[in-house]
Amino acid sequence: TCNEGLYEFNEYFNKDFSIPYVTEYIYLEATDISDANQVTIVLCNEESDIAQALTSFRDNIDYNIGIYNNYPLEVEKLENAIIKTYGLYAVLCICDDYSKANTILQEYGFD
């Protein structure tokens, strides 16, 4: 769903997100610093932790809108970011093809 490659940035997860109660996570970003594409998936410990994950995702989007304010296409991607949950999983997807991303996420049960 992203035109450019994504790189694993797990070492920055705790710096970029305020989600202390996760069992597992994967944090991918675009390799090109002028590209806002990002996929973040977290497995929360408890259902009550999901709300905190969603808030952190929205805060990350707002922060990145400020960073990419000189790149209108990237701001548009950020404004249309996909945030979905399924069970104890929460996902943030900022990509080039939202229709395709939504289809893939729906196939895996994300609402």
C-alpha positions in Angstrom: 0.0 0.0 0.0 3.1 2.2 0.1 4.9 3.3 -3.1 8.3 3.5 -1.3 9.9 0.9 0.9 9.3 0.8 4.6 12.0 0.3 7.2 11.7 -1.2 10.7 12.1 1.6 13.3 11.3 -0.5 16.4 14.2 1.1 18.4 12.3 4.4 18.2 8.9 3.0 19.2 9.1 4.1 22.8 10.3 7.6 21.8 7.6 8.2 19.2 4.6 6.6 21.0 3.4 6.7 24.6 2.1 3.2 24.9 3.6 1.5 28.0 1.3 -1.5 28.1 1.9 -3.4 25.0 2.9 -7.1 24.6 4.4 -6.7 21.1 4.7 -4.1 18.5 6.1 -3.4 15.0 6.9 0.1 13.8 7.7 0.7 10.1 8.4 4.0 8.4 9.2 5.1 4.9 12.9 5.0 4.0 12.6 8.5 2.4 12.5 11.2 5.1 10.1 13.3 2.9 7.6 10.5 2.9 5.1 10.2 5.8 4.2 6.5 5.1 4.1 4.5 8.3 2.6 1.3 9.6 2.4 0.6 13.4 0.8 -2.4 14.9 0.6 -3.0 18.7 -0.7 -5.9 20.8 -2.1 -4.4 24.0 -2.0 -6.2 27.3 -5.6 -5.5 28.2 -8.7 -4.1 26.4 -8.4 -0.9 28.6 -5.0 -0.2 27.0 -6.4 0.1 23.5 -7.8 3.6 24.1 -4.3 4.7 25.2 -2.9 3.3 22.0 -5.4 5.1 19.8 -4.7 8.4 21.6 -1.0 7.9 21.1 -1.6 7.2 17.3 -3.6 10.4 17.0 -0.9 12.4 18.8 1.7 10.9 16.5 -0.3 12.0 13.5 -0.7 15.5 14.8 3.0 15.7 15.5 3.9 14.5 12.0 1.5 17.0 10.4 3.7 19.7 11.9 6.8 18.1 10.6 5.5 17.6 7.0 3.6 21.0 6.8 5.7 21.9 3.7 4.7 18.7 2.0 0.9 19.0 1.2 0.6 15.4 -0.2 2.1 14.0 3.0 -0.1 16.1 5.2 -3.1 14.7 3.2 -1.9 11.2 3.9 -1.6 12.0 7.6 -5.1 13.5 7.7 -6.5 10.4 6.1 -4.6 7.9 8.3 -6.2 4.6 9.1 -6.6 3.7 12.7 -8.3 0.4 13.4 -8.6 -2.2 16.1 -9.2 -6.0 16.3 -9.3 -7.7 19.7 -6.2 -6.5 21.6 -4.5 -5.2 18.4 -4.4 -1.6 17.2 -3.0 -0.5 13.9 -2.0 2.9 12.4 -1.5 3.0 8.7 -0.4 6.0 6.7 0.0 5.0 3.1 -0.4 5.8 -0.6 -3.3 3.5 -1.3 -5.9 3.7 1.5 -8.5 1.6 -0.4 -6.0 -1.3 -0.7 -4.9 -0.9 2.9 -8.5 -1.0 4.2 -9.2 -4.1 2.1 -6.2 -5.9 3.6 -7.0 -4.8 7.2 -10.7 -6.0 6.7 -9.5 -9.3 5.5 -7.7 -9.7 8.9 -10.7 -8.6 10.9 -9.9 -5.0 11.6 -13.0 -2.8 11.8 
